[in-house]
Amino acid sequence: MPSGSRSSLRSRMRKSLTIAGLIAASLLLTAAWLMGSALSAPALRSVGDAPSDLNATDVSFDGIKGWFVPARDRAPCVLLMHGVRADRSSMIQRARLLRDAGYTSLLIDLQAHGESVGSHITFGYLESDNARAAVQLLREKFHCRRVAAIGQSLGGAAALLGGQPLQVDALVIESVYPTIREAIADRLRIRLGRPGTLLTPILLLQLEPRLGIGEADLQPIRRIADFHHPVLIMSGEKDQHTTLDETLRLYAAANEPKQLWVVPDAAHVDLQRFAPAAYSRQVLAFLNTHMPPTVAD
């Protein structure tokens, strides 16, 4: 083949590879953008009425919907916060458990979930405003002198993020990610395998234009060091969305008094539903130690 023909062929091949690379990059960026849209899309739905046995009162504040479930007069109160893409109905069994043990509870739909307002899920950042407003409501409207919180996944992140962690007397957090970088990488690994984690920086770059927040705003492992009351940290032994190693690091960053419960064989699931008897023992023992319902307020 003449040298001119070979040169022309190489040139065409380089152009073809360049075009293929640009197409691949465009497809990759589009896929990452669509994935970011799916992860942050609101999970709004009708929740309906509370079960009649809860004797619940409907609550509404700052665009947030909830149920207030009373126990005895002047009982200590527990804020219940659900996981991502769930709503307050997923906390009903916890409310029953707490009521039977002598605790009043408040179940809320976090922003952009259930019947609460919101245009995007923010992985605990704006949800932390809901948590603080709910604690304020318990103290000021319902006259709760002692308040605890139980947060599942997103709800646990909401208890820690924002300007400061929740100002509560005791805290239970379940399956909470330590940093948003790890949370994204874990989910990409689950869906796309290890190569999928290469998309992590692209998804992180979407935080600011989509949600107006940065990676530094979504690091519960840094915020938990500012919480100075009893904390119980729970996670599943086989959780791949928040790995055991990540949970152990979160626990190491927490202040005393602290407790850790790793649920054998559990993945990223509702831990109460997975191991109801053991969950009841762990949570009630923790609350009874640090915020007993028998103490007169």
Order of alpha helices (4+ residues) and beta strands (2+ residues): alpha-beta-beta-beta-beta-alpha-beta-beta-alpha-beta-alpha-beta-alpha-alpha-alpha-alpha-beta-alpha-beta-alpha-alpha
